Amino acid sequence: TRPGPSRRDAHFHLVGDGFAGSGGWLRLTGLHRWLAGFMLWQLGVPASALAGDLEAIYAEHLGKLVRESSMDAVVLLAHERVHDPDGTPREDLGSMFVPNDVVLGLAKKFPEFLPGVSIHPARCEALDALEHCLEEGAVLMKCLPNCQNIDFSDRRFRQFWERMAESGLPLLAHTGGEHTVPVVEAALADPRLLRFPLECGVTVIAAHCATKSGAFDHDHFNAWVAMLREFPNLYGDISAMVSLNRCGHLRDCLREEII
């Protein structure tokens, strides 16, 4: 008999602190430090890992969890730095940086990991970085526009989006509120800003289906639903939608115009 289809989860974040010289970093203060320890505890990783080689400890543990689960593989996500609109990196902003080469390397080491890269399209070498990631086997690109300061509608990014479309590399774009990592520009969480990459032909997955993360976030769910009717290359994912702050629209995702 033929094997069944591969079961994959396309939304798994890697965290690390650059302990072994990867170039990444992790800066946690106040509530975010407590939240990080709580999330590690939920995964079965001791909070003490925050003071050790978190990158290696987390990756090893995550690989074990995947092997013991019903999943065949997960897309392991890098995390880009915050940049100004002119492409200048802002080392003073953001709480973590996970370089693309880290997830590309882990995907070669662990068969249950698929590399999801993260590139700010305003970077001066963004196209070169994209080509490198494509050559190394990236399966998608993940961005958090409101946290990394990315305006998807910026016309300067046309060549970047067109190369993504040509290569078939999907864009997993955070949409809706966010409170796990610091927000730089909340308005960039609006899924309607995805119109430009969609028009360029990029397959776009709106992470969290544009639901709100906190009580006072704007709910963009219906705006995302309206865009589905216009763009056949637009999808959504239900990551984190079992949480209390997003679950209000989980059943709505079964509506006929969505599925």
Steps between C-alpha positions, in 0.01 A plus 500: 500500500606856442604702804253766606566870447771656709367673812676831555458799727612821329529723806770403753726773636862438591639695793864537588749727667807462278680317784703287258586787267213483252467879492153496646393666820222509755411799719224447753385744764205525733185321388667359187761318712228344714300408188805335340559288810132403510496400133816289543343331802192416292728327249683306768818709484630631834508879529868460598567445129471877462840522669662226289523393136131563441526459123636143520286396797181627337577346158582158646187500712279621215634227272412241765149640534443482125630141478263397778202680347266421211686753285757402238675838494469861609615821337755651736491879481784750511434848640621816328625814677309829501605736218422860413319558168836582338634157597710604799496227768380620840700311758326703771158357415355151513543218748663230288686421180521149353720505185387314191814285493403356839173350375657404166769311691257333740287383205805315367561342840143408591279337231190612691589869450427698185664846475281808521711812449438865585625793288412866535445608136646848569845354571754616244595137428145361530498344152839338556380364833188365330706323233725347766200370693342357185824320410518356852148357484273751674135393482339831603578845636352627827467866597334682788438840338379679811801377702769518231374826347413368155248681283402233247336764279828687438544511119879481535460132583351404162810312379524312829137387487524410133806281566313327780205440269727371223671257737175383658616595850193576714479792741377418850404845626394576853163676501305641793621591845821378664622501859767229518766724346507883507288682243668784308208617284159350582335623176719265294300202631217587257460215244393750234867603472561156347323607182823602325691169540179318408471707182865411425399133506635396841316222679420657836395331824348742749616366835227483768239600237543864606341448840582718798749393765397733785176645625568841348642386164308571182326193357593465130335161444220624273746705292699181439182309406409769247844472341461122459227564246733721297828309520513122438867511611405613852461253786493509878642288778338419834814509713429620854127518426417256779617763749241705686601822328446363146251214530195716431552457126615137497156363413456781245786347301259219404273742317426403140669804345823413683535126451 
